[in-house]
């Protein structure tokens, strides 16, 4: 399959997504529940696409519906992760009910989630999103940006050639994934960005393009950090290779 064509399809779908307006009265609890989803997804080794889809579902469901109790919000958050993992990841990675209830965060709340509650909430979520979970998130675009991020013709500091594109891409990938996780915690974005994006994480995914993004200061340091890392590695290897006799 042509990855460029697939990326173009995802971008067209992204432009049709509803706008995240951050109108939920429970928005102050968002960071806490995003942390829960992140911890659960890491514990179950879910892929980034599943994690970002879960946060997207939670954001937009909270935006549209009133959730009155803490347990209901827990149930919705976990159900978002279950749906996202079933859609984006392998079957053996989908969190089990025992895993969910055994986590310290849920056990400390003195309640357990039941299979009936989760299945009912999953059905409610599917109906809320018209049974369409094919929703592009930043995690879907990252691979396409990284694919074209580094080439043999790239230069550091405008004059230094890239001595090892593979290592440069590895460093860039590490920083990109870190930034991708940082964007999950954002609940605001630049309203001047064109075209308008549906959620704060999606806005952050555009750091590799010419569009405005949320964290310009952090993103601007990526190239410098990559350059420093590679320079230090090269210098250390060179010093280890040169015999002390050469300095006499």
N, C-alpha and C positions, 0 to 999 in steps of 0.2 A: 504493500500500500504506500502511496506517495504521502510522505509525512507533511510536505508543504501543503498539499491539497487538504489533508486532514486538519492542519492548523487553521487554514482559511475557513473551513466549515465551522470549527469551534469559535472562531472570531465572529462570524456572522450570527451564530447562536447567542454569543455573549451580548451583542448589541440589542437583542430582542428581550433580554432579561428585564424583569421589573426593577425599579430603583429602590435601593435600601434607604429608608428615610430616617432610621433611628428614632422612631416615635414611641417605642415600647416604654411603658412606665417602669419596667424591670431592667432597663438598660444598664443601671448601675451594677446589676448582678452578672452582666455579660462576661466580664473578664474572669470571674470565678468559674463559670460554667465552661468557658473556652478552655481554661486550665484543666478542668475535669476531662473534657473530650481529648485534650492533648495527652494527658497522662494515660487514659484508657487506651487510646490508639497506639501509644508507644509500648504499653504493656503487652498489647496483642499484636505488635509489629505490623500495624496497618500501613498501607502506602500513603504518601502525602496527598494523593488525589482523594482518598476516602476521608482523611482528616479535614481537608478544606471543604469538601462537599457537606460534611456533617455541620461545620460551622456556618456554611451558607444557608442550609436548611433551618438551623436554629435562628439565625438572624432574621430571616424573612418570616418565619412562623411567629416569632415574638413581635414582629412589626405589624402583623395583621390581626393577631388574636390576643385576647386578655387571658392571662394565666394567673389564677388567683392564689394558689398555694405553693409552698416550697416543693412539696413532693411532686406536684404536677409539673413543675419546671424541671426537676430532676428526671422525671419520666420522659418528658419531651426531649431533653438533651440526649439521654441515652438512646432513645428511639431514633433520633437523627443519626447517631453514630452507627446504629445497627443497620439502618437503611443504606447509609453511605457505604458501609463495608460490604454489604451484600451486593451492591451495584458496582463498586469499583475494585474490590479485592477478591482474593481467593476464598473459597468456602471454609477452608480450615483456619483462616485468620479471623472469621467473624466471631466477635466476643460471645461467650456462653453466659447464660444467666447466672451460673455459679460464680464465674469470674467477676461479673459486675457487682453482685451482692457482697462478695468477699473483699472488695476494695475498701481501704480504710476510710475513704471519704464518705462512702455510702453507709458503711456500718456505724460511723460516728453520728449519723442522723437518726438513729434508732428506728429505722424502717427498712423494709426490703421491697424490692420491685418484684411483681409477679409476672408470669408469662402472659396471663390474660391482659394485664395492664399494658404491657409493652406491645403486644399484638394489636390491641385496640388503638393505641397511640400511633403505631406505624400506619394503620389504615387511615386514621385521621390525617396524618401527614401526607400520605399519598393522594388523598382526596383534595387536600389543600393545594397541592402542586399539580393537580390534574393528571396524576399518575405519570408525570414526566420528571425523571431524575437525571436526564441527560443535560446537565447544567454545567457549562464551562466555568472553571475556577482558575486561579493563578497557577495551581499545580499542573494543569493541563498544558499551559503555555510555556512553562519553564524549559522543558526538553527542546522545544523548537528554538528558543532563544539561545540555549547553550550550544545547540548544533552549529550555529553560525557565529558563535561568540569569539572564537580564536582561530586564526589561520597563520600560515607561514609568513605572510606579508605584514603581520602586525608588528608594531614597534612600541617599546616602552620609552617614555620621556621623549618621544618624537624622533629620536636618533638611535637608541639602542635596539638592536634586533632581538626578537623573541628567540632565545636559544633553545627552549624546549616547550613547544606549544602544548604538549600533552600535560606537563606539570602546570602550565599556566591555566589550562582548562580545568584541571583538578582543583586548583585553588579557587578559581572563579565559581565552580560548582559548589564548593563548600560554603563560600560567602553567600551565594545566591540562595541556597537552601536555608541558611541562617536567616537571611532577610525575609524569606518566604514565611518562616515561622513567626518572625516579629510582626508581620502584617496581620496575622490572625488576631492580635490583641487590639488592633485599631478599631475605634467606633466612630471615627470622623474621617473626612477626606477633603481634598481640595475641590470646591465646587466649580472652579474655573476649568477643570480638566475637560478636554474634548476628545471623543464624545463622552457623555456622562456614563459612569460605570455603576453597576448594580450594588456593589458592596465595597467596604474598605479594603479587604484583601485583594480584590480584583484591581483596584486602583494601584496597589503596590506592585502588581505583576507587570506594570507597564514601565518599570524602571529601565528596561532594555530598549525602549523605543523613544521616539521624540516627544511623546506626550508627557504632560505634567504628572508627577507622582507624589506620594505622601512624604517620603523620607529622602529628599534630595541631598541633604548634608551627609547622611550615612552612605548613600549610594555612591556619592562622588569620591569616597575614599576607597572603593573597591579596587580600582586600578592601582592606586598607590600601595595598598596593603599587599596585593598580589606581587607587585614589583619588588617590594622590600623582602618579602618571604623568599622569592626565587633568588634574589641577589645574595642574601645571607646563606642560602643553601649552596649556591655555586662557590661562594668565597670559602666556606668551610671545607668543601671537598677539595678545592684547589690548594689550600694550606696543608691539608692532610697528604696530598699527593706529592708536593714539593719536598725534596730532601732538605734537612737543615744545612747541608754542605753548601747549598746554593746561596745561603745568606752570609757565608764567610767571605 
